[in-house]
């Protein structure tokens, strides 16, 4: 009975979120409460919600301060000279332009926002693609690849996996550093190859490097408002602070929320000394931080009820009986391969908070650690999958900014994005992260 209620609750959550009839916050809070009441656990529900929120608080805190930290760094102009340098270096050689596109997208996506990544990268390089007659689908694909392979600890999918399975982001990410490095090598190799293919198509194969003009593309000037916020005299300090915060967090020396909290405070104090300026910077990025934090706390309520009531365990036990013994230990490998296509069916909230806990519980019956399931999901589900999923606004942003049809973008990019997931899954097996 409990397993049936759990299945109905999760299906109701998926239906509510995927249909866009209610917000993820409302679905994550109200639907599990209804399920708990149906299971006769109404009196225990408030305590289960609080227990879930307590466990999710460090993750939500980390995300809030990560958004503020990278927002302040962007405002202060940390990325501005890097972006300008890339635009000058790519010149007019397609194979350089595509690699530069991937590099620029990767750097801008360090804050974890796919929308910001595409808003900065695509308009900056599209005039150059158009001037040379390059295929805009290549622009959309290379930017999507670079953003998709980036699953750093403060990005949305990693935070969701951490929250759903009650694991630290460091525990999930640290063993995956080498896997992500392989993924990035794949990204830059594919980007270079797409550029070479464009050179052949445009009849530039026999043109020497000297025939191309680095710096031919002018750098777009920032607005007066943006220039007023920049602190070029503090660029080296801001770079050192950013690298220090990331290194401390990845090394696990202190809790990530503490690293970003202290980093944000120092960044605000040094770059914008007045209290008024600090409040303005916080206000500028508060909306994005609050929205994601609200979803994470709502997810804490959902996982608190579903786990604490025993519904997830009951559903997993019922499901485990239908999984062949030969496939059980290989669930992470299977999930790593199919995670990207699953992005076309599930939005991030419904998958990570509704589906992933069940997969983790089923895997546990075969001796697979939950962290392996979380790591497998990050190889494709709303990482390489998010720039082509019709369930994310970023997909339409990529197509719109690139000036191409959505279907054309998906047909061109999906094979390469899926290839990135497969290559990273193979790397995870080779490095011993997953058992085959």
DOSEMAR-971263 format. One record per residue (C-alpha): residue number from 1; residue in three letters; x, y, z; chain. Coordinates in Angstrom, 1 decimal, always signed. Example, Ala and Ser with C-alpha at 12.3 -4.5 7.8 and 13.67 -1.06 7.14 Angstrom:
% DOSEMAR-971263
(1,Ala,(+12.3,-4.5,+7.8),A),
(2,Ser,(+13.7,-1.1,+7.1),A),
% end
This chain:
% DOSEMAR-971263
(1,Unk,(+0.0,+0.0,+0.0),A),
(2,Unk,(+2.8,+2.4,+1.0),A),
(3,Unk,(+4.6,+1.7,-2.3),A),
(4,Unk,(+1.5,+2.4,-4.3),A),
(5,Unk,(+1.0,+5.7,-2.5),A),
(6,Unk,(+4.6,+6.6,-3.2),A),
(7,Unk,(+4.3,+5.8,-6.9),A),
(8,Unk,(+1.1,+7.9,-7.2),A),
(9,Unk,(+2.8,+10.8,-5.3),A),
(10,Unk,(+5.8,+10.8,-7.5),A),
(11,Unk,(+3.7,+10.5,-10.7),A),
(12,Unk,(+1.5,+13.3,-9.5),A),
(13,Unk,(+4.6,+15.5,-8.9),A),
(14,Unk,(+6.0,+14.7,-12.4),A),
(15,Unk,(+2.6,+15.5,-14.0),A),
(16,Unk,(+2.2,+18.7,-12.0),A),
(17,Unk,(+5.7,+20.0,-12.9),A),
(18,Unk,(+5.8,+18.8,-16.5),A),
(19,Unk,(+2.3,+20.2,-17.3),A),
(20,Unk,(+3.3,+23.7,-15.9),A),
(21,Unk,(+0.0,+23.8,-14.1),A),
(22,Unk,(+1.6,+24.6,-10.8),A),
(23,Unk,(+5.0,+26.0,-9.8),A),
(24,Unk,(+7.7,+23.5,-8.7),A),
(25,Unk,(+7.6,+25.0,-5.2),A),
(26,Unk,(+3.9,+24.4,-4.8),A),
(27,Unk,(+4.1,+20.9,-6.2),A),
(28,Unk,(+7.1,+19.9,-4.1),A),
(29,Unk,(+5.4,+21.1,-0.9),A),
(30,Unk,(+1.7,+20.2,-1.3),A),
(31,Unk,(+1.8,+16.9,-3.2),A),
(32,Unk,(+3.9,+14.9,-0.7),A),
(33,Unk,(+1.8,+16.3,+2.1),A),
(34,Unk,(-1.3,+14.9,+0.4),A),
(35,Unk,(+0.5,+11.6,+0.0),A),
(36,Unk,(+1.5,+11.5,+3.7),A),
(37,Unk,(-2.1,+12.2,+4.8),A),
(38,Unk,(-3.3,+9.4,+2.4),A),
(39,Unk,(-0.8,+7.1,+4.1),A),
(40,Unk,(-2.1,+7.9,+7.5),A),
(41,Unk,(+1.0,+9.9,+8.5),A),
(42,Unk,(-0.6,+13.4,+8.7),A),
(43,Unk,(+0.4,+13.9,+12.3),A),
(44,Unk,(+4.1,+13.2,+11.5),A),
(45,Unk,(+4.2,+15.4,+8.5),A),
(46,Unk,(+5.4,+18.7,+10.1),A),
(47,Unk,(+8.3,+17.0,+11.8),A),
(48,Unk,(+9.3,+15.2,+8.5),A),
(49,Unk,(+9.2,+18.5,+6.7),A),
(50,Unk,(+11.5,+20.2,+9.2),A),
(51,Unk,(+13.9,+17.3,+9.2),A),
(52,Unk,(+14.2,+17.6,+5.4),A),
(53,Unk,(+14.7,+21.3,+5.5),A),
(54,Unk,(+17.4,+21.0,+8.1),A),
(55,Unk,(+19.3,+18.6,+6.0),A),
(56,Unk,(+19.0,+20.8,+2.9),A),
(57,Unk,(+19.9,+24.1,+4.5),A),
(58,Unk,(+23.7,+23.9,+3.8),A),
(59,Unk,(+23.1,+23.2,+0.1),A),
(60,Unk,(+20.6,+26.1,-0.2),A),
(61,Unk,(+23.0,+28.4,+1.7),A),
(62,Unk,(+25.8,+27.5,-0.6),A),
(63,Unk,(+23.7,+28.2,-3.7),A),
(64,Unk,(+22.6,+31.6,-2.4),A),
(65,Unk,(+26.1,+32.7,-1.6),A),
(66,Unk,(+27.5,+31.2,-4.8),A),
(67,Unk,(+25.1,+33.3,-6.8),A),
(68,Unk,(+26.0,+36.4,-4.9),A),
(69,Unk,(+29.7,+35.7,-5.1),A),
(70,Unk,(+29.9,+35.1,-8.8),A),
(71,Unk,(+27.5,+38.0,-9.4),A),
(72,Unk,(+29.7,+40.4,-7.5),A),
(73,Unk,(+32.8,+39.1,-9.4),A),
(74,Unk,(+31.0,+39.6,-12.7),A),
(75,Unk,(+29.9,+43.1,-11.7),A),
(76,Unk,(+33.5,+43.9,-10.7),A),
(77,Unk,(+34.7,+43.0,-14.2),A),
(78,Unk,(+36.6,+39.7,-13.4),A),
(79,Unk,(+35.5,+38.2,-16.7),A),
(80,Unk,(+35.6,+41.3,-18.9),A),
(81,Unk,(+39.3,+41.3,-19.9),A),
(82,Unk,(+39.2,+37.5,-20.4),A),
(83,Unk,(+36.2,+37.8,-22.7),A),
(84,Unk,(+37.8,+40.7,-24.6),A),
(85,Unk,(+41.1,+38.7,-25.0),A),
(86,Unk,(+39.3,+35.7,-26.4),A),
(87,Unk,(+37.4,+37.8,-28.9),A),
(88,Unk,(+40.7,+39.4,-30.1),A),
(89,Unk,(+42.6,+36.1,-30.3),A),
(90,Unk,(+40.1,+34.1,-32.3),A),
(91,Unk,(+40.6,+36.3,-35.3),A),
(92,Unk,(+38.8,+35.0,-38.5),A),
(93,Unk,(+39.9,+31.4,-38.7),A),
(94,Unk,(+36.9,+29.1,-38.1),A),
(95,Unk,(+38.8,+26.4,-36.2),A),
(96,Unk,(+40.0,+29.1,-33.8),A),
(97,Unk,(+36.6,+30.8,-33.6),A),
(98,Unk,(+34.8,+27.5,-32.6),A),
(99,Unk,(+37.4,+26.7,-29.9),A),
(100,Unk,(+37.2,+30.3,-28.7),A),
(101,Unk,(+33.4,+30.0,-28.5),A),
(102,Unk,(+33.7,+26.9,-26.3),A),
(103,Unk,(+36.3,+28.6,-24.1),A),
(104,Unk,(+34.2,+31.8,-23.7),A),
(105,Unk,(+31.1,+29.8,-22.9),A),
(106,Unk,(+32.9,+27.7,-20.3),A),
(107,Unk,(+34.3,+30.7,-18.5),A),
(108,Unk,(+31.0,+32.6,-18.5),A),
(109,Unk,(+29.2,+29.5,-17.3),A),
(110,Unk,(+31.4,+29.4,-14.2),A),
(111,Unk,(+28.6,+31.1,-12.3),A),
(112,Unk,(+26.3,+28.1,-13.1),A),
(113,Unk,(+23.8,+30.1,-15.1),A),
(114,Unk,(+23.1,+28.7,-18.6),A),
(115,Unk,(+21.0,+31.7,-19.5),A),
(116,Unk,(+23.8,+34.2,-18.7),A),
(117,Unk,(+26.3,+32.0,-20.5),A),
(118,Unk,(+24.3,+32.1,-23.7),A),
(119,Unk,(+23.3,+35.7,-23.4),A),
(120,Unk,(+27.0,+36.7,-23.2),A),
(121,Unk,(+28.6,+34.2,-25.6),A),
(122,Unk,(+26.2,+34.0,-28.6),A),
(123,Unk,(+25.6,+37.7,-29.2),A),
(124,Unk,(+29.4,+38.4,-28.8),A),
(125,Unk,(+30.4,+35.9,-31.5),A),
(126,Unk,(+27.4,+35.7,-33.9),A),
(127,Unk,(+28.5,+38.8,-36.0),A),
(128,Unk,(+31.8,+37.1,-36.6),A),
(129,Unk,(+30.1,+33.8,-37.6),A),
(130,Unk,(+27.8,+35.7,-40.0),A),
(131,Unk,(+30.6,+37.8,-41.5),A),
(132,Unk,(+32.5,+34.6,-42.4),A),
(133,Unk,(+29.4,+32.7,-43.5),A),
(134,Unk,(+29.8,+30.1,-40.8),A),
(135,Unk,(+26.9,+27.9,-39.8),A),
(136,Unk,(+25.1,+29.3,-36.8),A),
(137,Unk,(+24.3,+25.8,-35.7),A),
(138,Unk,(+28.0,+25.4,-34.9),A),
(139,Unk,(+27.8,+28.5,-32.7),A),
(140,Unk,(+24.8,+27.1,-30.8),A),
(141,Unk,(+26.4,+23.6,-30.6),A),
(142,Unk,(+29.8,+24.6,-29.3),A),
(143,Unk,(+28.4,+27.0,-26.7),A),
(144,Unk,(+25.9,+24.2,-25.6),A),
(145,Unk,(+28.7,+21.6,-25.3),A),
(146,Unk,(+30.9,+23.9,-23.1),A),
(147,Unk,(+28.0,+24.8,-20.8),A),
(148,Unk,(+26.6,+21.3,-20.7),A),
(149,Unk,(+29.8,+19.5,-19.6),A),
(150,Unk,(+30.2,+22.0,-16.7),A),
(151,Unk,(+28.7,+20.3,-13.6),A),
(152,Unk,(+30.6,+22.2,-11.0),A),
(153,Unk,(+29.4,+21.9,-7.3),A),
(154,Unk,(+27.4,+25.1,-7.4),A),
(155,Unk,(+25.5,+24.3,-10.7),A),
(156,Unk,(+21.9,+23.4,-10.6),A),
(157,Unk,(+22.0,+19.7,-11.3),A),
(158,Unk,(+24.8,+19.1,-8.7),A),
(159,Unk,(+22.9,+21.0,-6.1),A),
(160,Unk,(+19.7,+19.1,-6.9),A),
(161,Unk,(+21.4,+15.7,-6.7),A),
(162,Unk,(+23.0,+16.7,-3.4),A),
(163,Unk,(+19.7,+17.8,-2.0),A),
(164,Unk,(+17.7,+14.9,-3.2),A),
(165,Unk,(+20.1,+12.2,-1.9),A),
(166,Unk,(+21.4,+14.2,+1.1),A),
(167,Unk,(+25.0,+14.1,+0.0),A),
(168,Unk,(+27.6,+16.9,+0.1),A),
(169,Unk,(+28.5,+18.5,-3.2),A),
(170,Unk,(+32.1,+17.8,-2.6),A),
(171,Unk,(+31.5,+14.1,-2.1),A),
(172,Unk,(+29.7,+14.0,-5.5),A),
(173,Unk,(+32.1,+16.2,-7.4),A),
(174,Unk,(+35.6,+15.5,-6.2),A),
(175,Unk,(+35.8,+12.0,-7.7),A),
(176,Unk,(+34.4,+13.4,-11.0),A),
(177,Unk,(+37.1,+16.0,-11.6),A),
(178,Unk,(+39.1,+13.7,-14.0),A),
(179,Unk,(+35.9,+12.7,-15.7),A),
(180,Unk,(+34.9,+16.3,-16.3),A),
(181,Unk,(+38.4,+16.9,-17.7),A),
(182,Unk,(+37.9,+14.2,-20.2),A),
(183,Unk,(+34.5,+15.7,-21.1),A),
(184,Unk,(+36.1,+19.1,-21.6),A),
(185,Unk,(+38.8,+17.6,-23.8),A),
(186,Unk,(+36.0,+16.1,-25.9),A),
(187,Unk,(+34.3,+19.5,-26.0),A),
(188,Unk,(+37.4,+21.3,-27.4),A),
(189,Unk,(+38.2,+18.5,-29.8),A),
(190,Unk,(+34.7,+18.5,-31.2),A),
(191,Unk,(+34.7,+22.4,-31.4),A),
(192,Unk,(+38.0,+22.3,-33.3),A),
(193,Unk,(+36.7,+19.6,-35.6),A),
(194,Unk,(+33.5,+21.6,-36.3),A),
(195,Unk,(+35.7,+24.6,-37.1),A),
(196,Unk,(+37.9,+22.6,-39.5),A),
(197,Unk,(+34.8,+21.3,-41.2),A),
(198,Unk,(+33.6,+24.9,-41.6),A),
(199,Unk,(+36.9,+25.8,-43.1),A),
(200,Unk,(+36.5,+23.0,-45.7),A),
(201,Unk,(+32.9,+24.0,-46.5),A),
(202,Unk,(+33.9,+27.7,-46.9),A),
(203,Unk,(+36.9,+26.7,-49.1),A),
(204,Unk,(+39.5,+27.9,-46.6),A),
(205,Unk,(+41.5,+24.6,-46.3),A),
(206,Unk,(+44.6,+25.8,-48.1),A),
(207,Unk,(+44.6,+29.3,-46.5),A),
(208,Unk,(+47.6,+29.8,-44.2),A),
(209,Unk,(+47.2,+31.1,-40.6),A),
(210,Unk,(+48.8,+34.3,-41.7),A),
(211,Unk,(+45.8,+35.0,-43.9),A),
(212,Unk,(+43.6,+35.4,-40.9),A),
(213,Unk,(+43.5,+38.5,-38.8),A),
(214,Unk,(+43.5,+38.1,-35.0),A),
(215,Unk,(+41.8,+41.1,-33.5),A),
(216,Unk,(+39.7,+41.8,-36.6),A),
(217,Unk,(+36.5,+41.5,-34.6),A),
(218,Unk,(+35.9,+44.6,-32.5),A),
(219,Unk,(+35.0,+44.1,-28.8),A),
(220,Unk,(+31.6,+45.3,-27.9),A),
(221,Unk,(+31.8,+48.1,-25.4),A),
(222,Unk,(+30.1,+47.8,-22.0),A),
(223,Unk,(+27.3,+50.2,-21.0),A),
(224,Unk,(+28.0,+53.1,-18.7),A),
(225,Unk,(+26.3,+51.4,-15.9),A),
(226,Unk,(+28.4,+48.3,-16.2),A),
(227,Unk,(+31.6,+50.3,-16.4),A),
(228,Unk,(+30.7,+52.2,-13.2),A),
(229,Unk,(+30.6,+48.8,-11.4),A),
(230,Unk,(+33.9,+47.5,-12.6),A),
(231,Unk,(+37.0,+47.5,-10.5),A),
(232,Unk,(+39.9,+47.0,-12.9),A),
(233,Unk,(+42.5,+47.9,-10.2),A),
(234,Unk,(+41.3,+45.0,-8.1),A),
(235,Unk,(+41.3,+42.4,-11.0),A),
(236,Unk,(+44.2,+40.4,-9.7),A),
(237,Unk,(+42.8,+40.4,-6.2),A),
(238,Unk,(+39.4,+39.2,-7.4),A),
(239,Unk,(+41.0,+36.5,-9.5),A),
(240,Unk,(+43.1,+35.3,-6.5),A),
(241,Unk,(+40.0,+35.4,-4.3),A),
(242,Unk,(+37.9,+33.4,-6.8),A),
(243,Unk,(+40.6,+30.7,-7.3),A),
(244,Unk,(+41.1,+30.5,-3.5),A),
(245,Unk,(+37.3,+30.0,-2.8),A),
(246,Unk,(+37.1,+27.3,-5.6),A),
(247,Unk,(+40.2,+25.5,-4.5),A),
(248,Unk,(+39.1,+25.4,-0.8),A),
(249,Unk,(+35.7,+24.2,-1.7),A),
(250,Unk,(+36.9,+21.5,-4.1),A),
(251,Unk,(+39.5,+20.3,-1.7),A),
(252,Unk,(+36.9,+20.0,+1.0),A),
(253,Unk,(+38.9,+22.0,+3.5),A),
(254,Unk,(+35.7,+23.7,+4.8),A),
(255,Unk,(+32.0,+23.4,+4.1),A),
(256,Unk,(+31.2,+25.0,+0.7),A),
(257,Unk,(+28.6,+27.3,+2.2),A),
(258,Unk,(+31.2,+28.7,+4.5),A),
(259,Unk,(+33.7,+29.2,+1.6),A),
(260,Unk,(+31.2,+31.1,-0.5),A),
(261,Unk,(+29.8,+33.0,+2.5),A),
(262,Unk,(+33.2,+34.3,+3.5),A),
(263,Unk,(+34.2,+34.9,-0.1),A),
(264,Unk,(+31.0,+37.0,-0.7),A),
(265,Unk,(+31.6,+39.1,+2.3),A),
(266,Unk,(+35.2,+39.8,+1.4),A),
(267,Unk,(+34.3,+40.5,-2.3),A),
(268,Unk,(+31.6,+43.0,-1.2),A),
(269,Unk,(+33.8,+44.7,+1.3),A),
(270,Unk,(+36.8,+45.2,-0.9),A),
(271,Unk,(+35.0,+46.0,-4.2),A),
(272,Unk,(+32.1,+48.0,-2.9),A),
(273,Unk,(+33.1,+49.5,+0.5),A),
(274,Unk,(+30.0,+51.5,+1.1),A),
(275,Unk,(+26.9,+49.8,+2.7),A),
(276,Unk,(+24.7,+51.3,+0.0),A),
(277,Unk,(+26.7,+49.9,-2.8),A),
(278,Unk,(+26.8,+46.5,-1.1),A),
(279,Unk,(+23.1,+46.5,-0.7),A),
(280,Unk,(+22.7,+47.4,-4.4),A),
(281,Unk,(+24.9,+44.4,-5.5),A),
(282,Unk,(+22.9,+42.0,-3.2),A),
(283,Unk,(+19.6,+43.3,-4.6),A),
(284,Unk,(+20.8,+42.9,-8.1),A),
(285,Unk,(+21.3,+39.2,-7.7),A),
(286,Unk,(+18.8,+38.4,-4.9),A),
(287,Unk,(+16.0,+37.3,-7.3),A),
(288,Unk,(+18.0,+34.4,-8.8),A),
(289,Unk,(+19.3,+33.4,-5.4),A),
(290,Unk,(+15.9,+33.4,-3.7),A),
(291,Unk,(+14.2,+31.5,-6.5),A),
(292,Unk,(+16.6,+28.6,-6.4),A),
(293,Unk,(+16.8,+28.6,-2.6),A),
(294,Unk,(+13.0,+28.4,-2.4),A),
(295,Unk,(+13.0,+25.4,-4.7),A),
(296,Unk,(+15.7,+23.7,-2.7),A),
(297,Unk,(+13.9,+24.2,+0.6),A),
(298,Unk,(+10.7,+23.0,-1.0),A),
(299,Unk,(+12.7,+20.0,-2.2),A),
(300,Unk,(+13.8,+19.5,+1.4),A),
(301,Unk,(+10.2,+19.2,+2.4),A),
(302,Unk,(+9.5,+16.7,-0.3),A),
(303,Unk,(+12.5,+14.5,+0.4),A),
(304,Unk,(+11.9,+14.8,+4.2),A),
(305,Unk,(+8.3,+13.4,+3.8),A),
(306,Unk,(+9.1,+10.8,+1.2),A),
(307,Unk,(+12.2,+9.4,+2.9),A),
(308,Unk,(+11.1,+9.9,+6.5),A),
(309,Unk,(+7.7,+8.2,+5.9),A),
(310,Unk,(+9.3,+5.2,+4.3),A),
(311,Unk,(+7.6,+5.7,+1.0),A),
(312,Unk,(+10.7,+5.9,-1.1),A),
(313,Unk,(+12.1,+2.7,+0.5),A),
(314,Unk,(+8.8,+0.9,+0.0),A),
(315,Unk,(+8.7,+1.9,-3.6),A),
(316,Unk,(+12.3,+0.9,-4.2),A),
(317,Unk,(+11.8,-2.5,-2.6),A),
(318,Unk,(+8.9,-3.1,-4.9),A),
(319,Unk,(+10.8,-1.9,-7.9),A),
(320,Unk,(+14.0,-3.8,-7.1),A),
(321,Unk,(+12.2,-7.1,-7.7),A),
(322,Unk,(+11.7,-6.2,-11.4),A),
(323,Unk,(+15.3,-5.3,-12.1),A),
(324,Unk,(+17.4,-8.2,-13.4),A),
(325,Unk,(+20.2,-9.1,-11.1),A),
(326,Unk,(+22.8,-8.7,-13.9),A),
(327,Unk,(+21.7,-5.1,-14.5),A),
(328,Unk,(+21.4,-4.0,-10.9),A),
(329,Unk,(+25.1,-3.2,-10.2),A),
(330,Unk,(+25.4,-1.5,-13.6),A),
(331,Unk,(+22.7,+1.1,-12.9),A),
(332,Unk,(+25.1,+4.0,-12.7),A),
(333,Unk,(+26.6,+3.1,-16.1),A),
(334,Unk,(+23.1,+2.8,-17.7),A),
(335,Unk,(+22.0,+6.0,-16.1),A),
(336,Unk,(+25.1,+7.8,-17.3),A),
(337,Unk,(+24.4,+6.8,-20.9),A),
(338,Unk,(+20.6,+7.5,-20.9),A),
(339,Unk,(+20.7,+10.6,-18.7),A),
(340,Unk,(+21.0,+13.0,-21.6),A),
(341,Unk,(+18.0,+11.6,-23.5),A),
(342,Unk,(+16.1,+11.7,-20.3),A),
(343,Unk,(+16.5,+15.4,-20.2),A),
(344,Unk,(+14.0,+15.5,-23.1),A),
(345,Unk,(+11.4,+13.9,-20.9),A),
(346,Unk,(+12.0,+15.2,-17.4),A),
(347,Unk,(+12.7,+18.7,-16.2),A),
(348,Unk,(+15.5,+19.0,-13.6),A),
(349,Unk,(+13.2,+19.3,-10.6),A),
(350,Unk,(+11.0,+16.4,-11.4),A),
(351,Unk,(+13.9,+14.1,-12.2),A),
(352,Unk,(+16.3,+14.9,-9.4),A),
(353,Unk,(+13.6,+15.2,-6.7),A),
(354,Unk,(+11.1,+12.7,-8.0),A),
(355,Unk,(+13.0,+10.0,-10.0),A),
(356,Unk,(+16.6,+10.0,-8.7),A),
(357,Unk,(+15.8,+9.0,-5.1),A),
(358,Unk,(+13.9,+6.0,-6.3),A),
(359,Unk,(+16.8,+5.0,-8.6),A),
(360,Unk,(+19.2,+5.4,-5.7),A),
(361,Unk,(+17.1,+3.2,-3.4),A),
(362,Unk,(+16.8,+0.5,-6.1),A),
(363,Unk,(+20.5,+0.7,-6.6),A),
(364,Unk,(+21.2,+0.3,-2.9),A),
(365,Unk,(+19.6,-3.2,-3.1),A),
(366,Unk,(+22.4,-4.2,-5.4),A),
(367,Unk,(+25.1,-2.7,-3.3),A),
(368,Unk,(+25.5,+0.5,-5.3),A),
(369,Unk,(+26.2,+3.7,-3.2),A),
(370,Unk,(+23.9,+6.6,-3.7),A),
(371,Unk,(+26.8,+8.9,-4.6),A),
(372,Unk,(+27.4,+6.7,-7.7),A),
(373,Unk,(+23.8,+7.3,-8.8),A),
(374,Unk,(+24.2,+11.1,-8.3),A),
(375,Unk,(+27.4,+11.1,-10.3),A),
(376,Unk,(+25.8,+9.1,-13.1),A),
(377,Unk,(+22.9,+11.5,-13.3),A),
(378,Unk,(+25.4,+14.5,-13.7),A),
(379,Unk,(+26.8,+12.9,-16.9),A),
(380,Unk,(+23.8,+13.8,-18.9),A),
(381,Unk,(+20.5,+14.7,-17.0),A),
(382,Unk,(+20.1,+18.4,-17.5),A),
(383,Unk,(+23.9,+18.9,-17.9),A),
(384,Unk,(+24.6,+17.9,-21.5),A),
(385,Unk,(+20.9,+17.7,-21.9),A),
(386,Unk,(+19.7,+21.1,-20.8),A),
(387,Unk,(+20.7,+23.1,-23.9),A),
(388,Unk,(+18.5,+21.0,-26.1),A),
(389,Unk,(+15.6,+20.1,-23.8),A),
(390,Unk,(+12.3,+21.6,-24.6),A),
(391,Unk,(+11.6,+21.7,-20.9),A),
(392,Unk,(+14.2,+24.4,-20.2),A),
(393,Unk,(+14.1,+28.1,-21.2),A),
(394,Unk,(+17.8,+28.0,-22.0),A),
(395,Unk,(+17.1,+25.8,-25.1),A),
(396,Unk,(+14.9,+28.4,-26.7),A),
(397,Unk,(+17.4,+31.1,-25.7),A),
(398,Unk,(+20.2,+29.3,-27.6),A),
(399,Unk,(+18.1,+28.9,-30.7),A),
(400,Unk,(+16.7,+32.4,-30.5),A),
(401,Unk,(+20.0,+34.2,-30.0),A),
(402,Unk,(+21.7,+32.1,-32.7),A),
(403,Unk,(+18.9,+32.8,-35.1),A),
(404,Unk,(+18.1,+29.2,-36.0),A),
(405,Unk,(+15.1,+27.0,-35.7),A),
(406,Unk,(+14.8,+25.0,-32.5),A),
(407,Unk,(+14.5,+21.7,-34.5),A),
(408,Unk,(+17.6,+22.5,-36.4),A),
(409,Unk,(+19.5,+23.2,-33.2),A),
(410,Unk,(+18.4,+20.0,-31.6),A),
(411,Unk,(+19.1,+17.8,-34.7),A),
(412,Unk,(+22.6,+19.3,-35.0),A),
(413,Unk,(+23.6,+19.4,-31.3),A),
(414,Unk,(+22.0,+16.3,-29.8),A),
(415,Unk,(+24.4,+13.8,-31.3),A),
(416,Unk,(+27.4,+15.7,-30.0),A),
(417,Unk,(+25.9,+16.3,-26.6),A),
(418,Unk,(+25.0,+12.6,-26.3),A),
(419,Unk,(+28.5,+11.8,-27.4),A),
(420,Unk,(+29.9,+13.8,-24.5),A),
(421,Unk,(+27.8,+11.9,-22.1),A),
(422,Unk,(+28.9,+8.5,-23.5),A),
(423,Unk,(+32.6,+9.6,-23.4),A),
(424,Unk,(+32.3,+10.8,-19.8),A),
(425,Unk,(+30.6,+7.5,-18.8),A),
(426,Unk,(+33.4,+5.5,-20.4),A),
(427,Unk,(+35.9,+7.7,-18.5),A),
(428,Unk,(+34.0,+7.2,-15.2),A),
(429,Unk,(+34.3,+3.4,-15.7),A),
(430,Unk,(+38.0,+3.7,-16.7),A),
(431,Unk,(+38.8,+5.8,-13.7),A),
(432,Unk,(+37.0,+3.4,-11.3),A),
(433,Unk,(+34.2,+5.8,-10.4),A),
(434,Unk,(+31.6,+3.3,-11.6),A),
(435,Unk,(+31.9,-0.5,-11.7),A),
(436,Unk,(+31.1,-2.1,-15.0),A),
% end
